[in-house]
Amino acid sequence: MDYKLEELIKKTEQEIEPVFKNIERICEVNSKKVLEAFQACDLQEAHLNSSTGYGIDEPGRNKIEEIYSNVFKAEDALVRAQLISGTHALAVTLSALLRPNDILLSITGEPYDTLQTVIGISGDSKSSLKEFNIKYEQIDLVDNDFDYDKIKTRLSKKDVKVVEIQRSRGYSTRESLTIEKIEKAISAIKEVNKDVIIMVDNCYGEFVQDKEPIEVGADIAVGSLMKNLGAGIATSGAYIVGRKDLIELCAERLTSPGIGKEIGPSLNQNVNFIKGLFFAPSVVESSVKTAVFASKILEKLGYNVEPKYNDKRADIVQTIHFGSDEKLVKFCQGIQKGSPIDSNVIPYPGEMGGYSDKVIMAAGTFTQGSTIELSCDGPIRPPFIAYMQGGLTYEYGKLGVIKAIEYMISKNE
């Protein structure tokens, strides 16, 4: 390693040490929350057994959903291997809650690219919500905060069925939203409309803070087990938590009307789901520490980063503005080289379903597409931002970031 880079790393770690103390505190709070849920729900070894076929009223699956309800302080939960991704879980939720001529209102601007296709904002899918005459409106954020005046005015008409809040930034330049900002927005909404359903896209945000959306008034929250709560152990799945009546609607959309949560084999995932949740606070801690390290050292190298290393964090995502497609691609390729699997593979931008731009994705992960493992991706469009997330341990995450920096520097010489 270059001596100057080695010294930069040492100095960076010294400067970020105070920030790590708060991350460790949050990890301890969330670890206590998980452990107490396991104990309160009386998790037993028998619940680790799995089912095939119909999975009718399977005890292990039911226990996992009871534990998720406890952790999230929700009335009910749907935690299934049959939910393939966060986007799939969101599509199931929106399809379950909305009917023809209902209005979906996003109060965080345009949602993530793949969800735009689900809604019908982009793409030409004949299965989008738009094709079923479900209407969509949005209110953009103002200075990285909710536009309270517009939200209150629009919701006072009481014709909106679902309000959607996306906690993470997606492929945008806005900041991710802290749980405090979400709580304030939910309070403002309920002042003018108590009946509207408030749904939070919680992807990338779980256990980054010490509260979750249901605790601050959301009716339903959705996320992926390929991200935070799977801890790199769950190999598939997603979750939906919230009001019991809404969860039942989602279950009937996933399985069948009249059957709902009663069926759904766990397909040998119970141990992975339970162990993933158990390790999740610690793995999220490592991911956030990796992001803080990357933020500080890349800022020292002259790049515009967001969040800054000492900013309050709402999710595990770290953005780096590279300003050119070449630097973006090189950094992602460097992350791939720092991965434990397929480290000799060189990723290049390509077309991907649900995205309007070419996207480069680097992830030498144990589970394909797992973004709680160190990964980096970004659309090939100005201002050419890399979206980095994950790190199963801080040490592995740090080593991956260093490899990416070394590769990028060597290619730019």
Secondary structure, DSSP 8 states (H G I E B T S, - for coil): --HHHHHHHHHHHHHHHHHHHHHHHHHHHHHHHHHHHHHHTT--GGGG----TT-TT-HHHHHHHHHHHHHHT-SEEEEETT--SHHHHHHHHHHHH--TT-EEEESSSS--HHHHHHHTSSS--TTSGGGGT-EEEE---BTTB--HHHHHHHHTT----EEEEE-S--SSSS----HHHHHHHHHHHHHH-SSSEEEEE-TTTTTTSS--GGGGT-SEEEEETTTGGGTTT--S-EEEEE-HHHHHHHHHHHS-TTTGGG----TT-HHHHHHHHHHHHHHHHHHHHHHHHHHHHHHHTT-EEES-TTS--SSS-EEEE-SSHHHHHHHHHHHHHTSSSSTT-----B--TT-SS-EEEE---SSTT-SSSSEEEEESSTT-EEEEE--SSHHHHHHHHHHHHHHHHHHH-
